[in-house]
């Protein structure tokens, strides 16, 4: 990572159930182990589960920022794994669509972190609803997660298509999750690449990595602890650690693209 500017990236998907939040949690842990300051935002605002996966019960979450005037410092929750989370609420319909004012309020609040974070990871919801699109526009890089399921491929393409055609986003990183081996991962990536090449002129996809299907992952979910903590030598944990190493080599994009971004003030003057 270049300079002292935080790298902000989303972990996102067109379809639920692709392991996106598990990946976010374990990437946060792996990056924190590289002596980096990491904050993970649970941006699936109405169906939050980062805290559940970690077995944690924060007293406050982003609902309290918008509705009770809580400060970011009151919500930011340190985990036992070397990174902090900004938890969201679950089952609160008010959070399913943020108003323009709330979106700006969140950006302003997160500005407090700019000198205290190396990586800001944004775990979005799935699909193409307003919140998902908003968070994917507010980051510098997007890591699209998909699995071998055909519906996962078509929904990943749909997300990329909306971001490209409606908002002009052209660059995406791709991680293929829950695959038997790297060969299938690259085949699935090639299918997505072909669809984008054929129907979406100007879109650039980079294969960031893959995570093999691993029974150890389910055990870690049931234990409510990150896989990279409980079984660091398992195939999936090793693959996620490799993905974290790849991410640590991404360059921070310093140009604005017309969308208001996290730490946009600092971007404007750097």
C-alpha positions in Angstrom: 0.0 0.0 0.0 1.4 3.3 -1.0 1.7 6.4 1.3 -0.4 6.8 4.4 -3.8 7.0 2.8 -6.2 4.2 3.8 -7.1 1.6 1.3 -10.9 1.3 1.2 -12.4 -1.8 -0.5 -15.8 -3.5 -0.5 -16.4 -7.2 -0.3 -19.6 -7.6 -2.4 -21.7 -10.0 -4.4 -24.8 -10.2 -6.5 -26.1 -13.1 -4.6 -26.4 -14.0 -0.9 -24.9 -17.2 0.5 -21.5 -16.9 -1.3 -19.5 -16.6 1.9 -18.9 -12.8 1.6 -19.0 -12.0 5.3 -16.9 -14.9 6.3 -14.3 -13.7 3.8 -14.5 -10.1 5.1 -13.9 -11.2 8.7 -11.0 -13.5 7.9 -9.4 -10.9 5.6 -9.6 -8.3 8.4 -7.9 -10.7 10.7 -5.1 -11.6 8.2 -4.5 -7.9 7.3 -4.4 -7.0 11.1 -1.7 -9.8 11.5 0.4 -7.9 9.0 0.6 -5.1 11.6 -2.0 -3.0 9.9 -4.8 -1.1 11.5 -8.1 -2.5 10.1 -11.7 -1.5 10.5 -14.5 -3.7 9.1 -17.8 -2.0 8.4 -20.9 -4.3 8.4 -22.7 -2.5 5.6 -25.5 -5.1 5.3 -27.4 -2.6 7.4 -30.7 -4.3 7.9 -29.4 -7.9 8.0 -26.2 -7.5 9.8 -24.2 -10.6 10.9 -20.5 -9.7 11.3 -20.9 -9.5 15.1 -22.7 -12.9 15.1 -19.9 -14.6 13.1 -17.5 -13.3 15.7 -19.6 -14.2 18.7 -19.6 -10.6 19.9 -22.4 -8.4 21.3 -21.6 -4.7 20.8 -23.8 -2.3 22.8 -24.2 0.1 19.9 -24.3 -0.1 16.1 -24.8 2.1 13.1 -28.6 2.4 13.9 -27.5 4.5 16.9 -25.4 6.8 14.8 -28.4 7.7 12.6 -31.2 7.7 15.2 -29.6 8.4 18.7 -26.8 10.7 17.8 -24.1 8.2 18.9 -20.5 9.1 17.9 -18.4 6.8 15.8 -16.1 6.3 18.8 -19.1 4.9 20.8 -19.9 2.4 18.0 -16.5 1.3 17.0 -16.0 -2.1 18.6 -12.5 -3.6 19.1 -12.5 -7.4 18.5 -10.1 -9.9 20.2 -8.5 -10.5 16.7 -6.6 -7.2 16.2 -9.2 -5.4 14.2 -12.3 -3.3 15.0 -15.8 -3.5 13.6 -18.5 -0.9 12.9 -21.5 -3.2 13.5 -24.9 -2.7 12.0 -28.4 -3.8 13.2 -30.4 -6.8 12.2 -34.1 -6.9 11.4 -34.5 -3.1 11.4 -36.4 -2.0 8.3 -35.4 1.7 8.8 -31.9 0.7 7.8 -32.7 -1.0 4.5 -32.5 2.3 2.5 -30.4 5.2 3.8 -31.5 8.7 2.9 -29.0 11.0 1.2 -28.5 12.8 4.5 -27.7 9.5 6.3 -25.2 8.6 3.6 -23.4 11.9 4.1 -23.6 11.5 7.8 -21.9 8.2 7.7 -19.1 9.5 5.4 -18.5 12.4 7.7 -18.4 10.1 10.8 -15.9 7.7 9.2 -13.7 10.7 8.4 -12.6 10.5 12.0 -10.8 7.3 11.2 -8.6 8.6 8.4 -5.4 8.9 10.4 -6.1 5.7 12.4 -6.7 3.1 9.8 -4.7 1.4 7.0 -7.6 -0.7 5.6 -11.3 0.0 5.7 -13.2 -3.1 4.6 -16.8 -2.6 3.7 -18.9 -5.9 3.8 -21.9 -5.0 1.7 -25.2 -6.7 1.4 -26.0 -8.8 -1.6 -27.8 -7.8 -4.8 -28.3 -4.4 -6.5 -30.3 -2.4 -4.0 -29.6 1.2 -3.2 -27.4 0.5 -0.1 -25.3 -2.1 -2.0 -24.7 0.3 -4.9 -24.0 3.3 -2.6 -21.3 1.4 -0.6 -19.7 0.1 -3.8 -19.5 3.7 -5.2 -18.0 5.0 -1.9 -14.9 2.6 -2.0 -11.8 2.7 -4.0 -11.8 -1.0 -5.0 -14.5 -3.7 -5.2 -13.9 -7.4 -4.5 -16.7 -9.3 -6.2 -17.2 -12.7 -4.6 -18.9 -15.5 -6.5 -19.2 -19.3 -6.3 -19.6 -22.1 -8.9 -23.4 -21.8 -8.8 -24.8 -20.6 -12.1 -27.0 -18.1 -10.2 -24.0 -16.6 -8.5 -22.3 -16.0 -11.8 -25.4 -14.3 -13.4 -26.0 -12.2 -10.3 -22.3 -11.1 -10.1 -22.6 -10.0 -13.7 -25.8 -8.1 -12.9 -24.1 -6.2 -10.1 -21.2 -5.3 -12.4 -23.6 -4.3 -15.2 -25.5 -1.9 -13.0 -22.4 -0.3 -11.5 -20.9 0.1 -15.0 -24.0 1.3 -17.0 -25.6 3.4 -14.3 -22.5 4.8 -12.4 -19.5 4.3 -14.8 -17.6 1.9 -12.6 -15.2 -0.1 -14.7 -12.6 -1.8 -12.5 -13.4 -4.9 -10.4 -11.4 -7.5 -8.5 -12.9 -11.0 -8.4 -12.6 -13.8 -5.8 -14.1 -17.2 -6.5 -15.2 -18.9 -3.3 -16.1 -22.5 -2.4 -14.4 -24.1 -5.4 -12.7 -27.6 -5.6 -9.5 -26.2 -7.0 -7.8 -23.3 -8.8 -8.6 -24.8 -12.2 -12.4 -24.4 -11.6 -11.9 -21.0 -10.1 -10.2 -19.8 -13.2 -12.8 -21.3 -15.4 -15.6 -19.5 -13.5 -13.6 -16.2 -13.6 -13.2 -16.8 -17.4 -16.9 -17.1 -17.9 -17.6 -13.9 -16.0 -14.8 -12.2 -18.0 -16.3 -13.4 -21.3 -19.7 -12.1 -20.4 -18.3 -8.7 -19.5 -16.2 -8.6 -22.6 -19.1 -9.4 -24.8 -21.8 -7.2 -23.3 -20.1 -4.5 -21.2 -17.5 -2.5 -23.2 -14.7 -1.0 -21.0 -15.0 -3.2 -17.9 -11.8 -4.5 -16.4 -11.8 -7.6 -14.2 -8.7 -8.9 -12.2 -8.6 -12.4 -10.8 -7.7 -11.6 -7.1 -7.7 -15.2 -5.9 -9.8 -18.1 -4.9 -10.8 -20.0 -1.7 -11.4 -23.7 -1.8 -14.5 -25.4 -0.3 -13.3 -26.5 3.1 -15.3 -28.2 5.9 -13.3 -26.3 8.4 -15.1 -23.2 7.4 -18.5 -24.5 8.6 -16.9 -25.5 11.9 -15.5 -22.1 12.4 -18.9 -20.5 11.7 -20.6 -22.8 14.3 -17.9 -21.9 16.8 -18.4 -18.2 16.0 -14.7 -17.6 15.5 -12.7 -16.7 12.4 -11.3 -19.7 10.5 -7.9 -18.1 10.2 -7.8 -18.0 14.0 -9.1 -21.5 14.8 -7.5 -23.5 11.9 -4.8 -21.3 10.2 -3.3 -24.2 8.4 -6.6 -25.3 6.7 -6.7 -25.0 2.9 -9.3 -22.1 3.0 -7.4 -20.2 5.7 -4.2 -20.4 3.7 -6.0 -19.2 0.6 -7.5 -16.3 2.5 -4.1 -15.3 3.9 -2.7 -15.4 0.3 -5.6 -13.2 -0.8 -4.8 -10.7 2.0 -1.2 -10.6 0.8 -2.4 -9.8 -2.7 -4.7 -7.0 -1.3 -1.8 -5.6 0.7 -0.1 -5.0 -2.7 -3.0 -3.1 -4.2 -2.2 0.6 -4.9 -4.4 3.2 -3.4 -6.4 5.0 -6.2 -6.0 8.7 -5.5 -8.2 10.1 -8.2 -11.9 11.0 -7.7 -14.4 9.5 -10.2 -17.4 11.8 -9.5 -18.8 9.7 -6.7 -18.4 10.8 -3.1 -16.1 8.4 -1.3 -14.9 7.5 2.2 -12.2 10.0 3.2 -13.0 12.1 0.1 -11.7 15.3 1.7 -8.3 13.8 2.2 -8.4 12.4 -1.4 -9.3 15.9 -2.7 -6.2 17.5 -1.2 -3.6 14.7 -1.5 
